[in-house]
Amino acid sequence: MEFTAITTMVNTMEFTTEVEEALRISEVVFETNEAIMITDAHANIIRVNQAFLDTTGYNSIEVIGRNPRMMNSGRHDKAFYIEMWQQLLHTGLWSGEILDKRKNGEIYPKLAKITAVKNEQQQTTHYVAVFSDLSERKRSEEEIRHLAFYDALTNLPNRHLFLDRFRAALSNASRLNNFGAILFIDLDRFKIINDTLGHDYGDLVLIEVAARLKSCVREMDTVARLGDDEFVVMIENVSENEDDTSRKVGLVAEKIRALLASPYHFNGNRYLSSTSIGVSLYGGNEKSVDVLLQHADMAMYQAKSAGRNSIRFFDPVMQNKVAAHAALESDLRQAIAQQQLHLHYQLQVDSNHRPMGAEALLRWDHPERGLVLPDVFIPIAEESTLILEIGHWVMDTACKQLALWAENNQTRNLTLAVNVSAKQFAIPSFVDSVADVLKAHQVNPSRLKLELTESVMLEDMTATVEKMHALKALGVGLAMDDFGIGYSSLSYLKQLPLDQLKIDQSFVQGITKDGSDAMLVQTIIDLAANFNLNVIAEGVETQAQLTFLKHHECMSFQGFLFGKALPLNEFERLFHRIVNELTGAFRILKPGI
């Protein structure tokens, strides 16, 4: 509306006969569709129109005499209002978009124009604000924007938005020097659903597929629908190592494949589907968006050609690595049931070389692969829930062996150290499960020592300390494994109810060659003494290493110098031979015995 009419109305507040007609015209103009608010020179509201009341939700009694700041949304900072008033005072006019608050608390956008009304002496007597609610317009603009960038059926990003994000991801990967991946996903034989059950049913499947895909990836990753039954997943910032990226992406792809293969239930109908997935890795701008998508598409068609319901990498070398990884995981799932897992035992001795106990070390005797070492299969187990099943088997087997040793006078005092993974330790029932195994085999808890890595502290320090105290209450010993290679901190060392620190073998093997390793080992030993903790060095292989460790008062040792990890029968032979030798030497020293 024209502000001239409003200004005239305000300037004629002193009613005279000559202006009565003008006032009647102003009254008509005042009741416009735009909201109008008039304040005095001190910004106190003196009049509003019906459109103002309709827009804000207030009635006139609630606003007359009040300052307009009562409707502030809180979305603008102090500088915003200072700039507004400075412009009003200098120019007599301000206009722009502003967020205000209705009586019901709803925040809404409005387009406002504020004019200062002056008298003949150019003194401001009133302010007139005219504004319109932009809510509907903003909603319409957002709907248009959403339709332009999002798929109407699944509400996933469409091809246009995906390509924008992909270009940005390539740039970030190049700048950060890391790898990501594109997964091209196509539903197998989806056309049959539409042809036999109808497009409405097919739409329900697509919506469910979108939800399942989103549940498989991180919030930072992008799931998009390119059209029909084609989806694409972009996984960003996976790793700085290409092999590590392919391995992790392979796990995600398998998770997606398995989840999309599980049954769909709609309107009383049960539908089984499968998917073919093609994977293309990227590591920067060395290839274009189009080329990388083409590679993923080609890999997807290779998956279809292989019989569908499968995953293929564009790079044949990576495909072979991922396939080998998947095969190893599949075999590992059968290892316990087929009794392929075994414990080997490595001797632990005191400063006089007397056997104190052993560490139980897991080995996998595969019928075709041969002996598979933990550094090969434990990372695979850690990536899945297999580590929980394996960890429980190790605990049960170790306690069963302690029970057998307790029946022999020479072995009854041996301790057995068992490694516990962070995932296993994090289970809420972990302490109860340890207690159950000890009770089942009637084992003296002090004979069991649990070796924990520093990673158990990373999630929840308070819960970790509570759980460790609960284990100590059972009588179980606790050792910190590989001390010094992670996040070693005096603050957590002070809180944890540990019995022992274990010096990592990488430091022990360097003490006679590297001054920094020697200093670090000496520091750990001194630190353990200050905290009244026992300390054991693993990986002791030479007499020079042993001499250094003894000189710095290390208390116990483990390594090839005393014996490698052996199957049970070989370990027991070694143990009894050492005990007999020590007993014989003692009798020579004490001939009267």
N, C-alpha and C positions, 0 to 999 in steps of 0.2 A: 504494500500500500504506500501512498505518498505520505512522506513525513511532514509536508507543509501543513496538512490538515491537522495533524496531531499537535504540531508546534503552535499553530493558531489557537487551538482549543486551550492549551495550557496558558498561553499569554493573555488569555481573556478570562482568567479566573474571577476578576472583579466584574460582577454581572451588571450590565447596563442595558438600557432599552435598545440601544443601537446594535448590540451584538447578540440579542436573544435568538434571532434567526440563525446566525452563524453557529451558535451553540447547539441548536437543534440539529443542524447538519453534521456538526462534529460528533454528536451522540450516535448518529447513524453510522458515521465512519468508524467510530470507536468499536462498535460491535462487528468487527470484521472476523474473517476466519483465522487470521493470525493473532497470536497471543500478544497482548499489550500490557505493559506494566509502567506506571508513572511513579517516580519517587520525588521527594523534596531534595533540596540542595545537599542534605546530609545523608542521602541515600536511604531514607526511610520510605517504605511503600505507602502511597496515599490513594492509589486507585489501580484497579486491574479490570480487564474485561472478561467476558464469559469464556472466550477461547483460552485465556490464561488459566482459568479455573478448571476447564475441561482437560487441559494438557497436564497441569501439575497435580491435580487431584485435591487441591486445597479448596476451602471456601474463603470468601472475602474476609470474614472475621479473623480467620487464622493468619492472614498475611498482612492486613492493614496495620501500619505502624511498625512492622518488622523490617529487618534488614534483609536484602536478597541473599545474603550469605547463608541463610537458613536452608537454601536449596543447593548449596555447594556439594558436588559429588565426591570431593576428596581426591579426584583424579588429576587435578592440576596443582602444581606447586605454587609456592608464594610468589616466585618470579613472574609467573603467568599473570597474576592479578595486578602486580605492581606495574607491569608493562601496559596492561589494559587501562589502568587509571592514569598513567602518564600520558597516554595517547588521548584519552578523553579530556584531560586538563589542558593539553597543548592545542589540540585540533577541534575539540568539541564533538568528535565522532569516533566510534570504534565498531568494527564489524568482524565477524569470524565465527568459526564453529567452536562450540563449547559443550562439555558434558555436565549436565545437571542431574539433580535427584528429585524424583516425584515424592509425594507424601508417603506412598507405600514402600519407599526405599529403592525403587527401580532406577537404575542409572540410564539416562537416555541422551542421545546427541541432539543438538539444536543449532540452527543457524540464526544468529542474533545480530541486531543492529541497535546500538545505543547512541542517542543524540542528546547533547547538553542543550537545554533551553535557557536563553539569556534574556535579561531585561534591557531597557534602553541604556543602562549604564554598563552593559556587557558583563553583568554579574550573573553567574549561573543560579537559576531559581529552581529548576527541575531537571530530571533526567527521564527520557522516554526510551523504553526498551521494547522493541518489536522482534518477536522470534517465531520460528516455525519448527515443529517437531520433525527431525530427520529419520526417526526410527524406521519407518516403512521403507524409505528410500535406501537406507543403509542395508536393510534386510534384503531388498531386491537386488542391490549391487552384490551382496555376498552370495546370494543364490546364483546369480549370473556367473560370478567368479568360480563358484564351486562346480557349476555345470561345465565350465570351461576346462577345469583341471582334474575333476574326479569322475569316476565311473558311476552312473546313475543307479545301477543295480547293486553293486557291492560296496559302494562308497570308498573304494580304493583309488589311489592316484591313477589317472589314465596315462596313455602313451605320452602326451605332451608334457605333463608334469614329471613323469618318470625320466624322460630324456633330459629335462632341465637339471634334475637331481643327479643324473648319471654324469653329465658334463662337469658339474661341481665336484662330484666324487673323484673323477679322474684328476682334476686339478689338485685336490687335497692329497691324493695318493702320491702324486709327483712331488709335492712340496714336503710331505712328511716322510717320504721314502718308505711307504708300506704297501701292502697288498690288500685287495678286496676281491669280490667275485660276483658274477652274474649267474643266476640260476634261471634257465628258461624251462618253464613247466607247462606241459600239455596233458590234458586229461585223455586217457585212452578210451577210444570208442564212445566219446560223449554224444555223438550224433544219434546213437541208438536210443539214448534216453529221450531226447526231444521227439524222435520219430515214433517211439512206442508209448511213452507216458505223457508227452505233451511238453510244450515250452514252459508252462508254469512250474511243472515239476523240475525241469532242467534249471530254471532260475533258482529254485530252492537249493539245489545241489551247488550251484556256483556261489551262492551266498555263504553256504556252509564251508566250501573250499576256502573262500577268502578268510573266514574266521580262523580256520585251522592253520592256514599259512601264517597269519599274524601271530598265532600262539607259539610258533616254532622259532621266531627270530626276536632279536632285541628291539627295543623301541626305536633306536637310532637307525635301524635298517628299513629299507623300503620294500613294500609289497605292492605291486601294481597289476592291473588287468589291462592287457594290450588289446583284447577283443575276443569275442566268442569264448572258447574254453582255454585260452592262452593267458598264462600269468607269468610274471617275472619277479624274482626276488633279488635285491641288491644288498650284499653284505659288505659293509665298509670297515676299514681299519682293523683287519683281522690279525695281521702279524707283519713284522719286518722281514720274515723269512718265507720264501716261496713254498718250500716243502711243508713247513708248519701250517701255512695258509691252506694248502690243498688238503691236508689232513683234517683240519678243523672244519673246513667247508664241506668235506666229504661226510663228516658226522652230521652236520646240519641237513644236508641233502637227504641222507638216509632217514633222519628223523621225519622230514617232510614226506618222503615216500611212504614210510610206514603209517603215518597218521592219515594220509589221504587214502590209503588202502583199507582203513578200518570202515565198518559198515555205516551207511547213512540211513536214518530213519525219518520218514516224512509221511504224514497222513496215513499211518498204519502200514506203510510200505517199507520194505528193507531193500536197500540198493548197495551193491558192492562195486567199487571202482578201483582203478589203478592209475598210475601216472608215469610219464616218461620225463626224465629231467636231464637237461644238458647244462654243463658247467663250463664257464670261461673265466679264468683269472685275469685280473688287471693290476698293473703296478705303476700307473702314471699315464702320460700322454703319448706313449710310444705307438699306440694303436688308437684309431678313432672309435667313437661310440658305435657307428654303423658296423665296423669290422668286428668289434667285440660281441655285439648282438648277433651278428652272422655266425660267429664261432660257436656261441651258445646254442643257437638254433640248429647248427649242423650237428653238434654233440647230442642234442635232444633227438634228432632223427636217427642218430646212431643207436640211441637207447631204444627207440621204437623198433629198429631193425633187429636188435638183439632179443626181441621178444616182448617188449614193453615192460612196464612195472620195474624199471631199472634206471640206473644213473650212469652217465658217461661224461668224462672230462674231454675237452677239446684236445688237450695235450696228451698224446699217447703215453708218455713217460709218467706223467702225473696220474693218468688213469690206472696204470699198472701199480703204482704205489698205493693208491687208494684201494684198489682191488685187493692187494696183498694185506693191507691193514684190515679191511673188512673180513677177509678170510681168516686172519689170525684171531680177530675178535670172536668170530663164529666158532673156531676151534676151542678158544678159551672158555666159552660158555659150556662146553662139554667136558672140560678137563677134570672138574671135581667128580662128576658122576662117573667118569671112566677111570678114576683113580690115577690120573697122570701127574698130579701135584704131589710133591714130596718136600720134606724139610731136611735141609743139611744143617750141620752144627759146627760152629767155629769156636775153638777154645778161647776162653778168657782166663788170664793168670794174674796173680798178684806180683809184688815186687821181688818175691823170692821164687818166682816161676811156678808156684803151686796153683793147680787148677781151681778156679773159683766157680766156674760155670761155663755157659756158652751162649752164643747168639743164634737164634733159630732163623735160618735164611731159606727163603722159598725158592724152589726149583721146579721147572716144568719139563717133564720127560715126555716129549711128543713122539708118537709112534713113527712119524715120517720126518719131522723136522729135527729130531734128536733133542739134545738138551737145550732148552730155551731159558736164557738168563733173565732175572727180574727187570733189568734195565730195558729189556725189549717189550715184555708183556705187562709190567705193572703200569706204565703210562696209559696203555689201552684200557686196563681195568679201572684206572682212576677216572677216565673219561665217561664211564658208565657206572651202573650200580653193581657191576661185577666185583668191585673192590670190597663191597660189604659182605658178599657171600664168601669171597676168598679170605677176607680178614677173619671172619667167624671160624672158618675151617682151620686156619693157622692157630687161632687161640685155643680151639678145642684140642687140636692135635698136640700142641705144646703142653697143655695141662695134663693130657693123657700120658705124655712122656714123663712129666714131673712125678706123676703118681707112680709110675713104674720105677723111676729112680729112687723114690722114697722107700722102696722095699729092699734096697741094697745099702749096706753100711758105708761103702766107699762113695756112693753117688747121692746119698740122701740129702746132703747139704749143698748140692749144686744149685745154682740159680740159672734160670733160663730167660734170656732177653727176647722179647717179641716186639717187632716193629708195628706201630699203629698208624694208619693213614689219617690225614686230617678229616676226610669224609667219614671214616669209621668212627673217629672220636666225636664228631659232631652229632651223631645220632643221639636223640634224647635218652634212649634206653641203654646206652653203651655201658654205663656203670653196672646196671642190673644184669646185663648179659655177661659181663666179666664175673660178677658174683655167682651167677647161675652155673657157669662153666667150672669155677673153682669148687663149688658145692657138689656138682655132678661127679667130679673125679676125686673129691676128698683131698684137695691139694692144700698144702701150707701156703697161704698167700705170700708170705715173705720170700718164697722161692721163685715167684714170678716177678719179672721186671719188664715194665712197658716202656719202650723207647718212642718218644714223641718228637716230631720235628717242630721247628719254630713256626711253621705255617698254621699250627692249631691255634695260635694266639691272634691270628689276623682278623678273624670274624668277630668274636665277642670275648674280650679279655675277662670280663666278670664271670661269664658262664664257664669259661675254661678253668679259672681258678676254683670255682665251686666244684666242678666235676673232678678236678685233680684231688681236692681235699676229700671228696667222697671215695675215690680210689685208695687214698692213703688210709682212710678209715677202715677199709677192707683189709689193710695190711700189705697191699701191693707196693712194690718199689717203682719209682719213676725216674727215668733218665731223659735228658735232653740230647737227642741225636744230632750229629753233624753241626755241633755248636761252632758258631763263628762265621758260617757261610751265608746266613740269612740276615735277620733283623735283630741280631743280638743287642740286648739293651739291659742296662743295670736296673732300670725301673721295673721291667717285668720279671727279671731274675730274682729280685727281692720279693716279689709277690708269690712266685710259684713254689709249691711244696715239693721241690725236687730232691732226689737223693744223689744224683750223679750227673756230671757233664761228660759228654763224649766228644773228644777232639776229632774232627774230620780227618780222614786219611790223606786228603790233598795237602793239608798243612804238615802232617807227620812226615810225608815223603819228601817234603822240601826243607826240613829243618837243618840238614847238613849241607844244603846247597844255596839256600836263599835266606839272607839275614832277616828279612821281614817275616818269613814264615816262622823262623826260630823265635823271634821276638813275640809273635802272636801266640805261639804255643806256650811260651813261658808266661805270658800275661793271663792266658786261660787257666793255667795251673794255679797261679797266684790268686786269681779271682775265685776259683773253686775253694781254695783254702780259706779265703776271707769269708765265704758264705757257708763254711763248714760242709762242703759238698765233696763227695768222692769224685775222682776224675779218672777216666779211662781213655787211652789213646788207641785208635784203630788204625789198621794199615801198617803196623810195624813190620818191616821186612829185613832190616839190616841191624847188625850189632851196633853200628855207629848211631843209628836212630835210638836204639834202646838205651845206650850209654847217655845220650843227651837227655832223654826223658827221665831216666833215673836220677841224673845229676840235678835236675830241677824238681825232683820229688813227685813225679807222676806216680800214682798209686797202683794202677793196673793196666794191662796191655792185651791187645788182640791183633793178630796179623799172621802172615805167612811164616814169620820167624818162629812161631810156636805151633802153627798148623793151619792149613787151609780149611775152608768149609767142606765137611765130609758127610757122606751118608751116615745114618745112625750107627750101624755096626762098625764102620771104620773109625768113627769118632770115639766110640766106647773102647775100642782096642787101643787107640792112641792115649786116651785118658788113663786106662788101667796101666799101660806101660810106663807113663810118666809118674803115676802114683807109686808104682812098684820101684822105679828107679830112685825116687825121692826117699822112699821108706828104707831101701837098701843103703843109700848114702847116709841116712840118719843113723842106721844101726852101726855103720862103720865108725861114725863119729862117737857113738855111744855104745861101745862093745858090750856093756853089761846088760843091755836090753835084750 
